[in-house]
Amino acid sequence: MLAEDKLEDIALEKRLMFFLLEKTSVFLVHQSVKEAMESISPTGLSFYSLEEWYSDIVFD
């Protein structure tokens, strides 16, 4: 579980994009990074909010 108070202690530029050690195939990105990526209409990417995502989610 991500703790917002712990994240706030890390400078924004160091937490814009990172992966979880438990599941390195999943990258967590800041909303600003998501918006920049979406602006170029990439294919093969799925974005989920932290509230929607769970570790066994199936990616289509």
C-alpha angles and dihedrals in degrees: 000000000000114000112212093206090055092048091051088062090062119078112253094240089058094052103041091104131008142139132233117249088223094057112019093177089071121074122198113213134186117249090251091056091048091052092048091049093048091051090071094048098236121195125225097031129115124191124203129178115238088251091058100041126088130172096254097047114140115230116216 
